[in-house]
Amino acid sequence: MKTYIVLFRAINVGGKNVLPMKELVSLLEALGFEGVKSYIQSGNLILKGNNPPGAEVVAALEARFGFRPEMMALEKAEFDACVANNPFVAAEGKTLHCYFCNESPRLNQERLERLVADTEEYRLIDRVFYLHAPNGIGRSKLVANLESCLGVKATGRNLNTVNKLQQMSASV
């Protein structure tokens, strides 16, 4: 069995796409995944399975909760590589955000350069867009338009969450 880090996109935000973590864990266990652990309410899971969670999970969630959440599953080695590739190692955990993409981004460099603030730094490595935003991302024009700059869908986690998921995945 392989260990997977599963990231759901746009769930439990502003009362929309509500997905209770306890029920999600139970559903995944019923689908045959083992060692399922969740971390905070934003859709972060660690689990073991013979195959990566995919369409069967999304279909089961739609049947149970009435919506089709977008989901990304990364093998532990792939997730560990994302952490190891962090180009901003000196950044505080809350100021660095990793945006994981299901497919290779097609950067619109011109748009990116128009939107990035003077205080923000970024780097794309493989399918992860690293954004160091020391002033936060709440008002970032880049973050508000990130997917149009990447050309693909992405789900972001701050470095504190990424580090916690890596730590949790070591004990599954």
MODELLER restraints for C-alpha pairs under 7 A, 6 or more apart:
rsr = mdl.restraints
at = mdl.atoms
rsr.add(forms.Gaussian(group=physical.xy_distance, feature=features.Distance(at['CA:1:A'], at['CA:48:A']), mean=5.95, stdev=0.5))
rsr.add(forms.Gaussian(group=physical.xy_distance, feature=features.Distance(at['CA:1:A'], at['CA:49:A']), mean=5.11, stdev=0.5))
rsr.add(forms.Gaussian(group=physical.xy_distance, feature=features.Distance(at['CA:1:A'], at['CA:50:A']), mean=4.74, stdev=0.5))
rsr.add(forms.Gaussian(group=physical.xy_distance, feature=features.Distance(at['CA:2:A'], at['CA:48:A']), mean=5.38, stdev=0.5))
rsr.add(forms.Gaussian(group=physical.xy_distance, feature=features.Distance(at['CA:2:A'], at['CA:49:A']), mean=5.57, stdev=0.5))
rsr.add(forms.Gaussian(group=physical.xy_distance, feature=features.Distance(at['CA:2:A'], at['CA:50:A']), mean=6.20, stdev=0.5))
rsr.add(forms.Gaussian(group=physical.xy_distance, feature=features.Distance(at['CA:3:A'], at['CA:47:A']), mean=5.69, stdev=0.5))
rsr.add(forms.Gaussian(group=physical.xy_distance, feature=features.Distance(at['CA:3:A'], at['CA:48:A']), mean=4.42, stdev=0.5))
rsr.add(forms.Gaussian(group=physical.xy_distance, feature=features.Distance(at['CA:3:A'], at['CA:49:A']), mean=6.67, stdev=0.5))
rsr.add(forms.Gaussian(group=physical.xy_distance, feature=features.Distance(at['CA:3:A'], at['CA:75:A']), mean=6.03, stdev=0.5))
rsr.add(forms.Gaussian(group=physical.xy_distance, feature=features.Distance(at['CA:3:A'], at['CA:76:A']), mean=5.55, stdev=0.5))
rsr.add(forms.Gaussian(group=physical.xy_distance, feature=features.Distance(at['CA:4:A'], at['CA:46:A']), mean=5.80, stdev=0.5))
rsr.add(forms.Gaussian(group=physical.xy_distance, feature=features.Distance(at['CA:4:A'], at['CA:47:A']), mean=5.46, stdev=0.5))
rsr.add(forms.Gaussian(group=physical.xy_distance, feature=features.Distance(at['CA:4:A'], at['CA:48:A']), mean=6.06, stdev=0.5))
rsr.add(forms.Gaussian(group=physical.xy_distance, feature=features.Distance(at['CA:4:A'], at['CA:52:A']), mean=6.90, stdev=0.5))
rsr.add(forms.Gaussian(group=physical.xy_distance, feature=features.Distance(at['CA:4:A'], at['CA:73:A']), mean=6.12, stdev=0.5))
rsr.add(forms.Gaussian(group=physical.xy_distance, feature=features.Distance(at['CA:4:A'], at['CA:74:A']), mean=5.43, stdev=0.5))
rsr.add(forms.Gaussian(group=physical.xy_distance, feature=features.Distance(at['CA:4:A'], at['CA:75:A']), mean=4.53, stdev=0.5))
rsr.add(forms.Gaussian(group=physical.xy_distance, feature=features.Distance(at['CA:4:A'], at['CA:76:A']), mean=5.42, stdev=0.5))
rsr.add(forms.Gaussian(group=physical.xy_distance, feature=features.Distance(at['CA:5:A'], at['CA:45:A']), mean=5.78, stdev=0.5))
rsr.add(forms.Gaussian(group=physical.xy_distance, feature=features.Distance(at['CA:5:A'], at['CA:46:A']), mean=4.75, stdev=0.5))
rsr.add(forms.Gaussian(group=physical.xy_distance, feature=features.Distance(at['CA:5:A'], at['CA:47:A']), mean=6.74, stdev=0.5))
rsr.add(forms.Gaussian(group=physical.xy_distance, feature=features.Distance(at['CA:5:A'], at['CA:73:A']), mean=5.67, stdev=0.5))
rsr.add(forms.Gaussian(group=physical.xy_distance, feature=features.Distance(at['CA:5:A'], at['CA:74:A']), mean=5.24, stdev=0.5))
rsr.add(forms.Gaussian(group=physical.xy_distance, feature=features.Distance(at['CA:5:A'], at['CA:75:A']), mean=6.35, stdev=0.5))
rsr.add(forms.Gaussian(group=physical.xy_distance, feature=features.Distance(at['CA:5:A'], at['CA:76:A']), mean=6.39, stdev=0.5))
rsr.add(forms.Gaussian(group=physical.xy_distance, feature=features.Distance(at['CA:6:A'], at['CA:44:A']), mean=5.86, stdev=0.5))
rsr.add(forms.Gaussian(group=physical.xy_distance, feature=features.Distance(at['CA:6:A'], at['CA:45:A']), mean=4.96, stdev=0.5))
rsr.add(forms.Gaussian(group=physical.xy_distance, feature=features.Distance(at['CA:6:A'], at['CA:46:A']), mean=6.23, stdev=0.5))
rsr.add(forms.Gaussian(group=physical.xy_distance, feature=features.Distance(at['CA:6:A'], at['CA:71:A']), mean=6.90, stdev=0.5))
rsr.add(forms.Gaussian(group=physical.xy_distance, feature=features.Distance(at['CA:6:A'], at['CA:72:A']), mean=5.61, stdev=0.5))
rsr.add(forms.Gaussian(group=physical.xy_distance, feature=features.Distance(at['CA:6:A'], at['CA:73:A']), mean=4.37, stdev=0.5))
rsr.add(forms.Gaussian(group=physical.xy_distance, feature=features.Distance(at['CA:6:A'], at['CA:74:A']), mean=6.39, stdev=0.5))
rsr.add(forms.Gaussian(group=physical.xy_distance, feature=features.Distance(at['CA:7:A'], at['CA:43:A']), mean=5.79, stdev=0.5))
rsr.add(forms.Gaussian(group=physical.xy_distance, feature=features.Distance(at['CA:7:A'], at['CA:44:A']), mean=4.97, stdev=0.5))
rsr.add(forms.Gaussian(group=physical.xy_distance, feature=features.Distance(at['CA:7:A'], at['CA:45:A']), mean=6.60, stdev=0.5))
rsr.add(forms.Gaussian(group=physical.xy_distance, feature=features.Distance(at['CA:7:A'], at['CA:71:A']), mean=5.69, stdev=0.5))
rsr.add(forms.Gaussian(group=physical.xy_distance, feature=features.Distance(at['CA:7:A'], at['CA:72:A']), mean=5.15, stdev=0.5))
rsr.add(forms.Gaussian(group=physical.xy_distance, feature=features.Distance(at['CA:7:A'], at['CA:73:A']), mean=6.40, stdev=0.5))
rsr.add(forms.Gaussian(group=physical.xy_distance, feature=features.Distance(at['CA:8:A'], at['CA:43:A']), mean=4.80, stdev=0.5))
rsr.add(forms.Gaussian(group=physical.xy_distance, feature=features.Distance(at['CA:8:A'], at['CA:44:A']), mean=6.53, stdev=0.5))
rsr.add(forms.Gaussian(group=physical.xy_distance, feature=features.Distance(at['CA:8:A'], at['CA:69:A']), mean=6.70, stdev=0.5))
rsr.add(forms.Gaussian(group=physical.xy_distance, feature=features.Distance(at['CA:8:A'], at['CA:70:A']), mean=5.82, stdev=0.5))
rsr.add(forms.Gaussian(group=physical.xy_distance, feature=features.Distance(at['CA:8:A'], at['CA:71:A']), mean=4.40, stdev=0.5))
rsr.add(forms.Gaussian(group=physical.xy_distance, feature=features.Distance(at['CA:8:A'], at['CA:72:A']), mean=6.38, stdev=0.5))
rsr.add(forms.Gaussian(group=physical.xy_distance, feature=features.Distance(at['CA:9:A'], at['CA:69:A']), mean=6.66, stdev=0.5))
rsr.add(forms.Gaussian(group=physical.xy_distance, feature=features.Distance(at['CA:9:A'], at['CA:70:A']), mean=5.33, stdev=0.5))
rsr.add(forms.Gaussian(group=physical.xy_distance, feature=features.Distance(at['CA:9:A'], at['CA:71:A']), mean=6.05, stdev=0.5))
rsr.add(forms.Gaussian(group=physical.xy_distance, feature=features.Distance(at['CA:9:A'], at['CA:155:A']), mean=5.56, stdev=0.5))
rsr.add(forms.Gaussian(group=physical.xy_distance, feature=features.Distance(at['CA:11:A'], at['CA:17:A']), mean=4.91, stdev=0.5))
rsr.add(forms.Gaussian(group=physical.xy_distance, feature=features.Distance(at['CA:11:A'], at['CA:18:A']), mean=5.94, stdev=0.5))
rsr.add(forms.Gaussian(group=physical.xy_distance, feature=features.Distance(at['CA:11:A'], at['CA:19:A']), mean=6.50, stdev=0.5))
rsr.add(forms.Gaussian(group=physical.xy_distance, feature=features.Distance(at['CA:11:A'], at['CA:42:A']), mean=6.18, stdev=0.5))
rsr.add(forms.Gaussian(group=physical.xy_distance, feature=features.Distance(at['CA:11:A'], at['CA:43:A']), mean=6.63, stdev=0.5))
rsr.add(forms.Gaussian(group=physical.xy_distance, feature=features.Distance(at['CA:12:A'], at['CA:18:A']), mean=4.61, stdev=0.5))
rsr.add(forms.Gaussian(group=physical.xy_distance, feature=features.Distance(at['CA:12:A'], at['CA:19:A']), mean=6.20, stdev=0.5))
rsr.add(forms.Gaussian(group=physical.xy_distance, feature=features.Distance(at['CA:12:A'], at['CA:41:A']), mean=6.76, stdev=0.5))
rsr.add(forms.Gaussian(group=physical.xy_distance, feature=features.Distance(at['CA:12:A'], at['CA:42:A']), mean=6.15, stdev=0.5))
rsr.add(forms.Gaussian(group=physical.xy_distance, feature=features.Distance(at['CA:17:A'], at['CA:67:A']), mean=6.83, stdev=0.5))
rsr.add(forms.Gaussian(group=physical.xy_distance, feature=features.Distance(at['CA:21:A'], at['CA:38:A']), mean=6.54, stdev=0.5))
rsr.add(forms.Gaussian(group=physical.xy_distance, feature=features.Distance(at['CA:21:A'], at['CA:41:A']), mean=6.49, stdev=0.5))
rsr.add(forms.Gaussian(group=physical.xy_distance, feature=features.Distance(at['CA:25:A'], at['CA:36:A']), mean=5.98, stdev=0.5))
rsr.add(forms.Gaussian(group=physical.xy_distance, feature=features.Distance(at['CA:25:A'], at['CA:37:A']), mean=6.87, stdev=0.5))
rsr.add(forms.Gaussian(group=physical.xy_distance, feature=features.Distance(at['CA:29:A'], at['CA:36:A']), mean=6.88, stdev=0.5))
rsr.add(forms.Gaussian(group=physical.xy_distance, feature=features.Distance(at['CA:33:A'], at['CA:47:A']), mean=6.42, stdev=0.5))
rsr.add(forms.Gaussian(group=physical.xy_distance, feature=features.Distance(at['CA:33:A'], at['CA:48:A']), mean=5.68, stdev=0.5))
rsr.add(forms.Gaussian(group=physical.xy_distance, feature=features.Distance(at['CA:33:A'], at['CA:49:A']), mean=5.08, stdev=0.5))
rsr.add(forms.Gaussian(group=physical.xy_distance, feature=features.Distance(at['CA:34:A'], at['CA:47:A']), mean=5.87, stdev=0.5))
rsr.add(forms.Gaussian(group=physical.xy_distance, feature=features.Distance(at['CA:34:A'], at['CA:48:A']), mean=5.05, stdev=0.5))
rsr.add(forms.Gaussian(group=physical.xy_distance, feature=features.Distance(at['CA:34:A'], at['CA:49:A']), mean=6.45, stdev=0.5))
rsr.add(forms.Gaussian(group=physical.xy_distance, feature=features.Distance(at['CA:35:A'], at['CA:47:A']), mean=5.29, stdev=0.5))
rsr.add(forms.Gaussian(group=physical.xy_distance, feature=features.Distance(at['CA:35:A'], at['CA:48:A']), mean=6.07, stdev=0.5))
rsr.add(forms.Gaussian(group=physical.xy_distance, feature=features.Distance(at['CA:35:A'], at['CA:172:A']), mean=5.89, stdev=0.5))
rsr.add(forms.Gaussian(group=physical.xy_distance, feature=features.Distance(at['CA:36:A'], at['CA:45:A']), mean=6.84, stdev=0.5))
rsr.add(forms.Gaussian(group=physical.xy_distance, feature=features.Distance(at['CA:36:A'], at['CA:46:A']), mean=5.67, stdev=0.5))
rsr.add(forms.Gaussian(group=physical.xy_distance, feature=features.Distance(at['CA:36:A'], at['CA:47:A']), mean=4.37, stdev=0.5))
rsr.add(forms.Gaussian(group=physical.xy_distance, feature=features.Distance(at['CA:37:A'], at['CA:45:A']), mean=5.57, stdev=0.5))
rsr.add(forms.Gaussian(group=physical.xy_distance, feature=features.Distance(at['CA:37:A'], at['CA:46:A']), mean=5.24, stdev=0.5))
rsr.add(forms.Gaussian(group=physical.xy_distance, feature=features.Distance(at['CA:37:A'], at['CA:47:A']), mean=6.48, stdev=0.5))
rsr.add(forms.Gaussian(group=physical.xy_distance, feature=features.Distance(at['CA:38:A'], at['CA:44:A']), mean=5.66, stdev=0.5))
rsr.add(forms.Gaussian(group=physical.xy_distance, feature=features.Distance(at['CA:38:A'], at['CA:45:A']), mean=4.42, stdev=0.5))
rsr.add(forms.Gaussian(group=physical.xy_distance, feature=features.Distance(at['CA:38:A'], at['CA:46:A']), mean=6.46, stdev=0.5))
rsr.add(forms.Gaussian(group=physical.xy_distance, feature=features.Distance(at['CA:39:A'], at['CA:45:A']), mean=6.24, stdev=0.5))
rsr.add(forms.Gaussian(group=physical.xy_distance, feature=features.Distance(at['CA:46:A'], at['CA:169:A']), mean=6.02, stdev=0.5))
rsr.add(forms.Gaussian(group=physical.xy_distance, feature=features.Distance(at['CA:52:A'], at['CA:73:A']), mean=6.51, stdev=0.5))
rsr.add(forms.Gaussian(group=physical.xy_distance, feature=features.Distance(at['CA:53:A'], at['CA:73:A']), mean=6.52, stdev=0.5))
rsr.add(forms.Gaussian(group=physical.xy_distance, feature=features.Distance(at['CA:58:A'], at['CA:68:A']), mean=5.84, stdev=0.5))
rsr.add(forms.Gaussian(group=physical.xy_distance, feature=features.Distance(at['CA:58:A'], at['CA:69:A']), mean=6.47, stdev=0.5))
rsr.add(forms.Gaussian(group=physical.xy_distance, feature=features.Distance(at['CA:61:A'], at['CA:68:A']), mean=6.66, stdev=0.5))
rsr.add(forms.Gaussian(group=physical.xy_distance, feature=features.Distance(at['CA:62:A'], at['CA:68:A']), mean=5.01, stdev=0.5))
rsr.add(forms.Gaussian(group=physical.xy_distance, feature=features.Distance(at['CA:72:A'], at['CA:102:A']), mean=6.43, stdev=0.5))
rsr.add(forms.Gaussian(group=physical.xy_distance, feature=features.Distance(at['CA:80:A'], at['CA:166:A']), mean=6.81, stdev=0.5))
rsr.add(forms.Gaussian(group=physical.xy_distance, feature=features.Distance(at['CA:82:A'], at['CA:128:A']), mean=7.00, stdev=0.5))
rsr.add(forms.Gaussian(group=physical.xy_distance, feature=features.Distance(at['CA:93:A'], at['CA:158:A']), mean=6.37, stdev=0.5))
rsr.add(forms.Gaussian(group=physical.xy_distance, feature=features.Distance(at['CA:93:A'], at['CA:159:A']), mean=4.46, stdev=0.5))
rsr.add(forms.Gaussian(group=physical.xy_distance, feature=features.Distance(at['CA:93:A'], at['CA:160:A']), mean=4.65, stdev=0.5))
rsr.add(forms.Gaussian(group=physical.xy_distance, feature=features.Distance(at['CA:94:A'], at['CA:158:A']), mean=5.73, stdev=0.5))
rsr.add(forms.Gaussian(group=physical.xy_distance, feature=features.Distance(at['CA:94:A'], at['CA:159:A']), mean=6.27, stdev=0.5))
rsr.add(forms.Gaussian(group=physical.xy_distance, feature=features.Distance(at['CA:94:A'], at['CA:160:A']), mean=6.22, stdev=0.5))
rsr.add(forms.Gaussian(group=physical.xy_distance, feature=features.Distance(at['CA:95:A'], at['CA:132:A']), mean=5.73, stdev=0.5))
rsr.add(forms.Gaussian(group=physical.xy_distance, feature=features.Distance(at['CA:95:A'], at['CA:133:A']), mean=5.20, stdev=0.5))
rsr.add(forms.Gaussian(group=physical.xy_distance, feature=features.Distance(at['CA:95:A'], at['CA:134:A']), mean=4.99, stdev=0.5))
rsr.add(forms.Gaussian(group=physical.xy_distance, feature=features.Distance(at['CA:95:A'], at['CA:136:A']), mean=6.10, stdev=0.5))
rsr.add(forms.Gaussian(group=physical.xy_distance, feature=features.Distance(at['CA:96:A'], at['CA:131:A']), mean=5.64, stdev=0.5))
rsr.add(forms.Gaussian(group=physical.xy_distance, feature=features.Distance(at['CA:96:A'], at['CA:132:A']), mean=4.43, stdev=0.5))
rsr.add(forms.Gaussian(group=physical.xy_distance, feature=features.Distance(at['CA:96:A'], at['CA:133:A']), mean=6.21, stdev=0.5))
rsr.add(forms.Gaussian(group=physical.xy_distance, feature=features.Distance(at['CA:96:A'], at['CA:158:A']), mean=5.66, stdev=0.5))
rsr.add(forms.Gaussian(group=physical.xy_distance, feature=features.Distance(at['CA:96:A'], at['CA:159:A']), mean=5.56, stdev=0.5))
rsr.add(forms.Gaussian(group=physical.xy_distance, feature=features.Distance(at['CA:97:A'], at['CA:130:A']), mean=5.85, stdev=0.5))
rsr.add(forms.Gaussian(group=physical.xy_distance, feature=features.Distance(at['CA:97:A'], at['CA:131:A']), mean=5.19, stdev=0.5))
rsr.add(forms.Gaussian(group=physical.xy_distance, feature=features.Distance(at['CA:97:A'], at['CA:132:A']), mean=6.45, stdev=0.5))
rsr.add(forms.Gaussian(group=physical.xy_distance, feature=features.Distance(at['CA:97:A'], at['CA:156:A']), mean=6.30, stdev=0.5))
rsr.add(forms.Gaussian(group=physical.xy_distance, feature=features.Distance(at['CA:97:A'], at['CA:157:A']), mean=5.52, stdev=0.5))
rsr.add(forms.Gaussian(group=physical.xy_distance, feature=features.Distance(at['CA:97:A'], at['CA:158:A']), mean=4.15, stdev=0.5))
rsr.add(forms.Gaussian(group=physical.xy_distance, feature=features.Distance(at['CA:97:A'], at['CA:159:A']), mean=5.82, stdev=0.5))
rsr.add(forms.Gaussian(group=physical.xy_distance, feature=features.Distance(at['CA:98:A'], at['CA:128:A']), mean=6.31, stdev=0.5))
rsr.add(forms.Gaussian(group=physical.xy_distance, feature=features.Distance(at['CA:98:A'], at['CA:129:A']), mean=5.77, stdev=0.5))
rsr.add(forms.Gaussian(group=physical.xy_distance, feature=features.Distance(at['CA:98:A'], at['CA:130:A']), mean=4.71, stdev=0.5))
rsr.add(forms.Gaussian(group=physical.xy_distance, feature=features.Distance(at['CA:98:A'], at['CA:131:A']), mean=6.45, stdev=0.5))
rsr.add(forms.Gaussian(group=physical.xy_distance, feature=features.Distance(at['CA:98:A'], at['CA:156:A']), mean=5.38, stdev=0.5))
rsr.add(forms.Gaussian(group=physical.xy_distance, feature=features.Distance(at['CA:98:A'], at['CA:157:A']), mean=5.41, stdev=0.5))
rsr.add(forms.Gaussian(group=physical.xy_distance, feature=features.Distance(at['CA:98:A'], at['CA:158:A']), mean=6.07, stdev=0.5))
rsr.add(forms.Gaussian(group=physical.xy_distance, feature=features.Distance(at['CA:98:A'], at['CA:159:A']), mean=6.85, stdev=0.5))
rsr.add(forms.Gaussian(group=physical.xy_distance, feature=features.Distance(at['CA:99:A'], at['CA:128:A']), mean=5.49, stdev=0.5))
rsr.add(forms.Gaussian(group=physical.xy_distance, feature=features.Distance(at['CA:99:A'], at['CA:129:A']), mean=4.98, stdev=0.5))
rsr.add(forms.Gaussian(group=physical.xy_distance, feature=features.Distance(at['CA:99:A'], at['CA:130:A']), mean=6.38, stdev=0.5))
rsr.add(forms.Gaussian(group=physical.xy_distance, feature=features.Distance(at['CA:99:A'], at['CA:154:A']), mean=5.70, stdev=0.5))
rsr.add(forms.Gaussian(group=physical.xy_distance, feature=features.Distance(at['CA:99:A'], at['CA:155:A']), mean=5.25, stdev=0.5))
rsr.add(forms.Gaussian(group=physical.xy_distance, feature=features.Distance(at['CA:99:A'], at['CA:156:A']), mean=4.01, stdev=0.5))
rsr.add(forms.Gaussian(group=physical.xy_distance, feature=features.Distance(at['CA:99:A'], at['CA:157:A']), mean=6.49, stdev=0.5))
rsr.add(forms.Gaussian(group=physical.xy_distance, feature=features.Distance(at['CA:100:A'], at['CA:127:A']), mean=6.18, stdev=0.5))
rsr.add(forms.Gaussian(group=physical.xy_distance, feature=features.Distance(at['CA:100:A'], at['CA:128:A']), mean=4.78, stdev=0.5))
rsr.add(forms.Gaussian(group=physical.xy_distance, feature=features.Distance(at['CA:100:A'], at['CA:129:A']), mean=6.67, stdev=0.5))
rsr.add(forms.Gaussian(group=physical.xy_distance, feature=features.Distance(at['CA:100:A'], at['CA:154:A']), mean=5.31, stdev=0.5))
rsr.add(forms.Gaussian(group=physical.xy_distance, feature=features.Distance(at['CA:100:A'], at['CA:155:A']), mean=5.36, stdev=0.5))
rsr.add(forms.Gaussian(group=physical.xy_distance, feature=features.Distance(at['CA:100:A'], at['CA:156:A']), mean=6.14, stdev=0.5))
rsr.add(forms.Gaussian(group=physical.xy_distance, feature=features.Distance(at['CA:101:A'], at['CA:127:A']), mean=5.31, stdev=0.5))
rsr.add(forms.Gaussian(group=physical.xy_distance, feature=features.Distance(at['CA:101:A'], at['CA:128:A']), mean=6.19, stdev=0.5))
rsr.add(forms.Gaussian(group=physical.xy_distance, feature=features.Distance(at['CA:101:A'], at['CA:152:A']), mean=6.89, stdev=0.5))
rsr.add(forms.Gaussian(group=physical.xy_distance, feature=features.Distance(at['CA:101:A'], at['CA:153:A']), mean=6.11, stdev=0.5))
rsr.add(forms.Gaussian(group=physical.xy_distance, feature=features.Distance(at['CA:101:A'], at['CA:154:A']), mean=4.52, stdev=0.5))
rsr.add(forms.Gaussian(group=physical.xy_distance, feature=features.Distance(at['CA:101:A'], at['CA:155:A']), mean=6.77, stdev=0.5))
rsr.add(forms.Gaussian(group=physical.xy_distance, feature=features.Distance(at['CA:103:A'], at['CA:127:A']), mean=6.54, stdev=0.5))
rsr.add(forms.Gaussian(group=physical.xy_distance, feature=features.Distance(at['CA:104:A'], at['CA:126:A']), mean=6.93, stdev=0.5))
rsr.add(forms.Gaussian(group=physical.xy_distance, feature=features.Distance(at['CA:104:A'], at['CA:127:A']), mean=5.30, stdev=0.5))
rsr.add(forms.Gaussian(group=physical.xy_distance, feature=features.Distance(at['CA:105:A'], at['CA:127:A']), mean=6.57, stdev=0.5))
rsr.add(forms.Gaussian(group=physical.xy_distance, feature=features.Distance(at['CA:105:A'], at['CA:150:A']), mean=5.07, stdev=0.5))
rsr.add(forms.Gaussian(group=physical.xy_distance, feature=features.Distance(at['CA:105:A'], at['CA:151:A']), mean=5.80, stdev=0.5))
rsr.add(forms.Gaussian(group=physical.xy_distance, feature=features.Distance(at['CA:105:A'], at['CA:152:A']), mean=5.73, stdev=0.5))
rsr.add(forms.Gaussian(group=physical.xy_distance, feature=features.Distance(at['CA:106:A'], at['CA:150:A']), mean=5.52, stdev=0.5))
rsr.add(forms.Gaussian(group=physical.xy_distance, feature=features.Distance(at['CA:106:A'], at['CA:151:A']), mean=5.16, stdev=0.5))
rsr.add(forms.Gaussian(group=physical.xy_distance, feature=features.Distance(at['CA:107:A'], at['CA:149:A']), mean=5.64, stdev=0.5))
rsr.add(forms.Gaussian(group=physical.xy_distance, feature=features.Distance(at['CA:107:A'], at['CA:150:A']), mean=4.69, stdev=0.5))
rsr.add(forms.Gaussian(group=physical.xy_distance, feature=features.Distance(at['CA:107:A'], at['CA:151:A']), mean=6.28, stdev=0.5))
rsr.add(forms.Gaussian(group=physical.xy_distance, feature=features.Distance(at['CA:108:A'], at['CA:149:A']), mean=4.94, stdev=0.5))
rsr.add(forms.Gaussian(group=physical.xy_distance, feature=features.Distance(at['CA:108:A'], at['CA:150:A']), mean=6.46, stdev=0.5))
rsr.add(forms.Gaussian(group=physical.xy_distance, feature=features.Distance(at['CA:111:A'], at['CA:149:A']), mean=6.15, stdev=0.5))
rsr.add(forms.Gaussian(group=physical.xy_distance, feature=features.Distance(at['CA:112:A'], at['CA:142:A']), mean=6.92, stdev=0.5))
rsr.add(forms.Gaussian(group=physical.xy_distance, feature=features.Distance(at['CA:112:A'], at['CA:149:A']), mean=5.70, stdev=0.5))
rsr.add(forms.Gaussian(group=physical.xy_distance, feature=features.Distance(at['CA:115:A'], at['CA:141:A']), mean=5.60, stdev=0.5))
rsr.add(forms.Gaussian(group=physical.xy_distance, feature=features.Distance(at['CA:115:A'], at['CA:142:A']), mean=4.90, stdev=0.5))
rsr.add(forms.Gaussian(group=physical.xy_distance, feature=features.Distance(at['CA:116:A'], at['CA:141:A']), mean=6.92, stdev=0.5))
rsr.add(forms.Gaussian(group=physical.xy_distance, feature=features.Distance(at['CA:116:A'], at['CA:142:A']), mean=5.30, stdev=0.5))
rsr.add(forms.Gaussian(group=physical.xy_distance, feature=features.Distance(at['CA:119:A'], at['CA:133:A']), mean=6.62, stdev=0.5))
rsr.add(forms.Gaussian(group=physical.xy_distance, feature=features.Distance(at['CA:119:A'], at['CA:134:A']), mean=6.87, stdev=0.5))
rsr.add(forms.Gaussian(group=physical.xy_distance, feature=features.Distance(at['CA:120:A'], at['CA:132:A']), mean=5.66, stdev=0.5))
rsr.add(forms.Gaussian(group=physical.xy_distance, feature=features.Distance(at['CA:120:A'], at['CA:133:A']), mean=4.75, stdev=0.5))
rsr.add(forms.Gaussian(group=physical.xy_distance, feature=features.Distance(at['CA:121:A'], at['CA:131:A']), mean=5.88, stdev=0.5))
rsr.add(forms.Gaussian(group=physical.xy_distance, feature=features.Distance(at['CA:121:A'], at['CA:132:A']), mean=5.15, stdev=0.5))
rsr.add(forms.Gaussian(group=physical.xy_distance, feature=features.Distance(at['CA:121:A'], at['CA:133:A']), mean=6.77, stdev=0.5))
rsr.add(forms.Gaussian(group=physical.xy_distance, feature=features.Distance(at['CA:122:A'], at['CA:130:A']), mean=5.42, stdev=0.5))
rsr.add(forms.Gaussian(group=physical.xy_distance, feature=features.Distance(at['CA:122:A'], at['CA:131:A']), mean=4.46, stdev=0.5))
rsr.add(forms.Gaussian(group=physical.xy_distance, feature=features.Distance(at['CA:122:A'], at['CA:132:A']), mean=6.11, stdev=0.5))
rsr.add(forms.Gaussian(group=physical.xy_distance, feature=features.Distance(at['CA:123:A'], at['CA:129:A']), mean=5.90, stdev=0.5))
rsr.add(forms.Gaussian(group=physical.xy_distance, feature=features.Distance(at['CA:123:A'], at['CA:130:A']), mean=5.24, stdev=0.5))
rsr.add(forms.Gaussian(group=physical.xy_distance, feature=features.Distance(at['CA:123:A'], at['CA:131:A']), mean=6.77, stdev=0.5))
rsr.add(forms.Gaussian(group=physical.xy_distance, feature=features.Distance(at['CA:124:A'], at['CA:130:A']), mean=6.14, stdev=0.5))
rsr.add(forms.Gaussian(group=physical.xy_distance, feature=features.Distance(at['CA:137:A'], at['CA:143:A']), mean=6.56, stdev=0.5))
rsr.add(forms.Gaussian(group=physical.xy_distance, feature=features.Distance(at['CA:147:A'], at['CA:153:A']), mean=5.66, stdev=0.5))
rsr.add(forms.Gaussian(group=physical.xy_distance, feature=features.Distance(at['CA:147:A'], at['CA:154:A']), mean=6.59, stdev=0.5))
